């Protein structure tokens, strides 16, 4: 088996029609031996072949249920495929069509930086810190959190898990997205002055008050897509179209979330729009592929992006037809781009996941 590979040039020269025909042929031949999940942010050209669409953890848990599947070809980014590998059996093979499909947010917290931060923070505040990590993080970070008594969170259950952590410990460390952590803690009644930010590059804590005030330590990380939404974009819509509702993802900055009409996870956004009355106008602050898909799926609504100049998630969009076809055709000969997480990392990561699921 090839763990890594580079797309053979022959795939780049195929027509869209030929690639689509060959992809469907592999799916037909493999049947239930193949499970192909695709994240909400994937391109339509990929989503059309998905056996399921959803968020990262939802898809990984679906993969866990696919007992007949020998192959899981995960159309998402690296950390998502890692989670799928940790939840599936050892004899099942998880493949990421393009190994360059990473997540800039997940990459903002590596395990060495986290170990350094933990040593300094526990020396400064004591051992009573509960680490929490967004599922948008590497397997190594999930394992770190599991090893130290913490849990993972999704954007859907962040309030519930952060509330549990604040009751279980004196303070929490929230990795790697400062915005989701800040927005969630604020909703739970934690004032901004009780939040500090750990800068992993400078290896320093930035806090407004004294240490006794600090309840939430936020890792200085962010989503490169959701940080592109601004209050000025919201204000422009308010002035032009005061009847247009603004809905954003909680990975957006605090000011944007406060200025919006609604904020919630990808599932929340989809459900809210699905339940809207005909003619409702929405400006949506999340990834462009999903916004465009929502606009196409709900033609009776008026759906636009909050940022008209927004680009799709560049790393997510590395998964394309040539890479998908290559990954699928390789399954029957010599699988490429296999994602493997070692047993120790898997064990501790699953502890963090299980603590979340137990809440």
N, C-alpha and C positions, 0 to 999 in steps of 0.2 A: 504493500500500500504506500502511496505517496502522501505524506502529511501536508506538504506544501507544493505549489506549482505556479507556473506563469501561463497565462492564457496563450495557447498555440495560435499563431497568426492566422491560420485557416478559418478560425471561428469569426474573426473580425471582418472577414470578407463575404460572409453569407448574407443573403437578403433576409428581411424581417419575416417574410412568408415562409422561407425554408427553415429558419430557426424555430418559428412557432410550430410548424408541422413536425419537426424532429423532437421538440420538447414534448408535444402531446403524444408522440409515438412511444417515447420512453415511459411516460406516465401510464400509458395503456399497457405496455409490456409488464411493468413492475406491479401495477395494481396496488393492493394493500401492503405490499412490501416497502412502499415509499410513502412518506408523509412530508408534505411541502407546506410549511407555515410561512406566512408573509406578514410583516409588521405593517401597521396602518400607514406608515410613512413611505412605503415602497412605491415605485412607479407602477402605473396602470399596466404597463407591458409585462410586469412580473406578477402583479396581483391577479391577473386573469387566470393564472395557472395555480393559484393557491388552493390548498385543501381547507385552509382556515386563515382568517385575518384577525388581528387583535393586537393587544399590547404585548410587551416582551414576556412578562411572567405568565400571562394567560396562555400564550402560545407554548411556552416551555412546559406548562402543566398539561396542556393538551397532548404534547409529544409524549409525556410520561404515560398517558393512557393508551397510546397506540401500540399495543402489545404485539401486533402482527408486523409492525414496520421494522424492517432491517435497516432502513436508511431514513434519516431526518435531514432534509436539505433546507436549512434555515435561512430564509430570505430576510435578513435583518443586519445587525452588526455583531461584532465579536463577542461582547459580553452576553448578548442574548443566546448565542450558540453555546457559550460556556454553560449557562444555566440549564439549557436543554440537555447538554451532556451530563451534567451532575444529577439531573432528575431521571434520566433514562438508564436502562440496563447497560452493563459493560459490553454486551454483545451487539448492541445497537450502535450504528455509526452516525455521528452528527457531522454534517458538512456545511461549511460557509462558502458560498460560490466564489467570493472574492475576499481574500485575506486582508486586503487593504480597507475593507469596510469596518472601520472602527467607530469610536464615539469620543469626541473631543472632551466631553464632560467626564466620562469615565477615566480618560487619560490624565485628568487634572489631579488625580489622587493615586499615586503608586504606593506600593507596600513599604518601600524604604522611607518615603516621606511620612507615611502614617505611623510607622514605628517611632520615628524621631518625635513627631508631634505628641504621641501618646506618652512617651517618657517625660517630656517637658511638662505636659499638662497635668499628669498625675503627680509629678513632683510639686507642682505649683498649687493644685487644688485638692490633692488627695486621691485615693483610689475610687471614690464613689462617683464615677462618671460612667454613664451607660452609652456605648457607641451605637449609633444608628446609621445604616447606609441605605441610600436609595438603591433600588435594584439596578439602576443605570451605573453600575460600578463593576470592577473586575472581580473575578473569582477570588483572587488573593485578598481583596478588601473585604468581601463577604466573609471569607474564612477568618480574617482578623476580628471582625465584629462578632462572629459566632464564638470564637475562642475567648472573648472578653465579656461574654454575657449579654451581648446586644442582639439586635434584630434587624432585618431588612424592612424597607417600606416601599410601597408603590405610591403613585400620586393619588390613587383612589383611597388608600387606607392610611395615609400619612397622619391624619388627625388622631386616629385611634391608637396607632403605635407610638406616636410621640407622647400622647397623654399617658400611656402605660409607662414609658421610659421615665417621664418626669415624676411619676409616682414611685417608681422603683429605685430611683437614684437621686442624688442631690443635683446633678447636672447631666446634660447630654452633650455628646459630640455628634454632629450631624454631617455626614459625608455623602457625596462630594458636591452637592448642589446647594449653595448658600441660599438661593432664592426660594426653593421649595421649603427648605428648613425655616427660613425667616417668615414666609407667608403662613406656614402651618402653625408655628409657635405663636405668632401674633393672634391668629384666630382663636387659639386656646387661652388667650389672656396674658401671654408673656409680653411685657413692654419692650420696645426696641432697645432701651437702655440696659436691659437685662440680657442682651445678646452681644456676644463678642465674635470676632472673625479671626480664624487662624490662617495666616498666610504661609503656605508651605514653601514658597520660594525664599522668603525672608526669614522663615522659621521664627515668626513672632506673632503674638496675639494682639489684636487691635480692639480695645474696649473703651467705652465712654466713661464708665464708672469704676469703682474699686472691685476687687475680686469677689467680695461677698455678694455683690449684686448679680453676678453672672450666673445665669441658669442654663443658657443655651450657647454652645460654642459651634459656630458655623464654619465649615471648611470653605476656603475661598476658591470655589469652582462654580461653573455655570454652563448652561446650554448655549452654544454659539448661535443656534437658530432663535430661541425664545428671547435672548437678550437684545435682539434686533427690533423688538416692539417698544414703542415709546409713548409717553403721555401726550406728546405733541400730535401723534397720529390719532389718538383718541379724541383730543380736542378738535382736530380738523373735522372729524366725522360729526362731533357734537354740533359744530357750527353749520355744516352743510346739510346734515340729515339727522336732526334730533330724534327722529323716530327709529333710527337704526340701533339695534341692541349690540353691545360690545361684550364678547365672551372670549376669555383668554385662559391659557394654561398656567398653572401655578409655578412653572419654571420661569415665568416672566418676572421682571423686577417687582419689588414691593410697590413702588409708585404706580406701575401699570396695573397691577392687580387691584389696588385700591381705587383706581380711577374707572375700572371696567364695571359693567353691570353684573357680570357673572364671571366666576373663575372656577375651574375644575379640571379633572383629569381628562384624557382623551375620551374615555368612555362617557364621562359626564357631558362633555361637549356634544358628542354624537347623540346621546339620549335627549339632551335638551333641544337640539335642533329637530330631531325626529318627532318630538311632541309639539312642535310649534304650529300655530295656526297658519293656513295658507296666506301668502302675502307678507309674512313676517320678514323683516330685514335684519340680517346679521353681518357684523364685521368680526371675523374670527382670528384670534391671535395664536396660531399654532402653525405647524409645518405645512408648506404650500401644497404638496401632493395630496394631503388629506383635505385641505380646504377645497381644492379643485374637485376632488371626488365627492365631497359633500354637495357642492354646487350642482354637479351632474346628477347625483342621486335624488336630490330634492328640488326639481325644477319649479315647483310651486312656491318656493321660497326665494328670497333675494340674498344670496350668500357671496360675500367677497372677503378678501384677506384684509386684516387690519393694516398690513404693510403691503401696498401694491407693488413694491419693488423687491419683495422677499424672494429669495432663491430657495429651492428645495434643500433638504439636508444633504450636503455634498457627500459625506461619508456613507450615509444610507443608500444614496443613489449610485454607488459603485456597483451595486448588484444590478446587472442589466441582462438582456437576452443572451448575448454571447457567453457571459460567465455562467449563467444559469444552464444553458445548453451543455456547455463543457462539463460542468459539475455533474449533471444528470447522466450524460453519456459515459463519463468516467466510472460511474457506479458499477457498471456491468463488466468492467475490465480491471481498472486499477484506480480506486477512489482517490481523489485529490482534496486538499484543503480540509483535512479531518481535524476536528476540534477535540482535544483530549485534556481533561483536567485530572490531576493526580488524586489518589484516594484520600490523602490527608486533607488537602484543600477542599475536596468534595465533602468530607465528613463535617468539617467545621462550618463550611458554607451552608450546608443543610440544617445545621443547628440554628443558624440565624434565620433561615427561611421558615423553619418549623416554629420558632418563637413568634414570628409574625403570624403564621397561619393559625396558631393556637389562640390568638387574641379574639 
